[in-house]
Amino acid sequence: MFNTSVVIVGLEIGTSKVCAVVGELGLDGTLNIIGLGQSRSRGVRKGEIADAPLTEDDVRQAIVEAEQMADVEIRSVYLGITGGHLRGFNNRGVHPIVSADREISEEDVQDVIKNAKTINLPAQNHVIHAIRQHFLVDGQDGVTNPVGMLGSRIEVDVHVVHGNLNRLQNAIRTVKGLQLEVDDIVFNGLASSLALLTNEQKELGSLVIDIGGGTTDYVVYANGIIKHTGVLAIGGDHVSNDLAYGLKVPLSRAEQLKLEHGSSFLEEADRGQTITIANELGLPLKTVNLEHLRRIMSLRLEEIFQLVGQDLEQAGVLDYLRAGAFLCGGGARIPQIAKLGEQVLGVPVSIGKTNSISGLKSALDQPEFATAIGLVKFGSFQQRKRAAKSFLTDGLKSTLGQFFRRA
């Protein structure tokens, strides 16, 4: 199908880090991660660009590092996006079949999807994804591929993710400023779920929660399709801010305390424990109460799970989660966070692992790289679709050519 291997790059411009992952799609369709570049993110707030020149520098650094590791020149990327302006909802499109024989064609399928995307959105909003769920033909439910069936009316249920066009363009312009093309933009939560979930988990019903620095993205799958998506403009940075305020320490020190002594749970053994932190000169600076530190963290993380749970309950999808919830993002590293998630959501919770990808073990095992790896996986699906389409078109031309030559 592929004449040569194809290089696919996923770029996540996050609140705490910029990450570029390089994948190679082999001749046999296998995906291999061959490069990883990252840099500290300084110009992003709550998942959106707040300082374009700073962000451009950080992206450049991550891209250069990824190029050096993979030994390739990066020309285009699949760009991950998030932010509090993103919204997801389910919608239905309807299309009458007008052909004389009532046979549904590929054009009819494209038209009904187009109708499902034509929704009454604010003028400044842009549809990022219109993910087909299933079709109905003359009221028959659960049709996965209606092409070739007979009917007078076709309907499709889609999950639509949309956001503010100007706010989306800020990230795209930053990438294009580095002479890179954007192959496509992809919702971070969708990318993370592609990296973590197996087909069986999608069928059973799964929740993926990506706890990043500035946002928490989540996606619900059931019966193999996306049922619900959401974004909270709350993440790991808010935990650090709470600690800085509650413990009366600088933000940089709060971040360090979170990483070195943080936990999602307050244990009995923590009571009365203290931590002495020193300043740069090595002199004792302050004594911090460990019980206070962990209680502050626990309350904020509990709130994140509660807000996700409330949204899922309102959407009526909480009962779908037979395979449980899977965590990724930097927040998934916080000790005992899965235990807290189980307590709040009432479903089994575990740290997600990337699946059906080979390559750099260092990247594949880290929860904070799930989004960027998922972006590469999304790109590989797009490449396979294009290759299959090209193969069919070229094959048809070749067959017709041979037919006319023989004639």
C-alpha positions, 0 to 999 in steps of 0.5 A: 500500500505504501511505496516508502515509509511515511513520517508522521509528527504529533505536536502538543503545545501544552501548558507545562511542556511542548512535546513533539513525537515522530512516528514512522509508518512502515510499508506493512502499515505498522507504526513505530515511534522513532523520535521525541523532543520536548521543552518547557512551555512558557507562553501557554495558559490553560492550554491556550497561547498567551505569549506567541513569541515565547511559545514559538521558541519552545516549539522550535526547541522541541521540534529540533530535538525530535528531528535530531533523535529521529534523524529526519526533517520535520515539515508538517505536524498533526497539532493537538488543541485544547482549551475551555472554549472547546465543546462537544455534543451529539447531533443527527443528520438526515438525507433523502435518497433520490436515485431511481434504484434507491441504492445508497452511494458513497456520495449519499453518505458524504451528504448526510455527514455534511448535513450533520455538521451543518449545525447552528453554531456561533459564527466565530466557531469552527467544527474540529471533528464530526465523528460518525457514530452510526447510521440509520436507513429507513429507521433501521438502527445500528448500521455501520456502513450503508453503502450499497443498501436500499433505502429512501432516507439515510440518517447519521448520528455524529459527535461534533467537537467545535471551538472558537476559530480565532483561538484555534488559529493562534496555535496554527499560526505559531506552528506556521511561523516556523515554516511547518505545515499543519496536516490537521488539528486534533482534540487532545482528549481524542488523541489520548484515547487513541493512544490508550484504548484497545478496541475491546475497551472502546466496545465495553465502555471507557473513560479517558481523563488527560490531566494536563498542566492547565486543562483536564480533557476527557472522552467517553467511548461505548459500543466502539464509538465516542459518546461524550467529550469535555474540557475543564480549564483546571489542571496540575498548575491549579494544584501548584497555585493552591499550594503556593497560596495555602502554604505561603511559599513561592509558586516554584517552591510549591511546584517542587513540593508537589512533585517531591512530597505530593499525594492524592490522599491524606494518610493517618501517618501524615498527621503531625509530619513536617518538611523543612525546605531550604533556600538557595544558600542551604539555610533552613527557610521554612517548615511546611506541614505535610498534612496541610500539603496533602489535604490541599492537593487532595481537595483540588484533585477530588474537585477535578474528578467530581466535575468530570463525574457531574458532567458525565452524569448529566450527559447520561454516560456514567453507566457505560463505563464497564471497562473503567477509567484510564488516566494520562497526562502529567497529573497521572503521575501523582501518587494514589491518584487512581485510588482517589478517582475510583473513590469519586467516580465509582468505577475502576481507575488505572493509569493508561498504557499506550497500545499497538505501537512500537518504538521508544520505550522511554516515551511509550511508558510515560503518561504525559506523552499519551497525547502526542503519541495519539496525534501520531496514531491519528495521523497514521489513520489519515495516511492509511485512508489516503493510501487506500483511496489512492490505491483504489483510484490507481487500481481502477485506472490501471484496470480500465487502461488494460481493458481499453488497450485490449479492446 
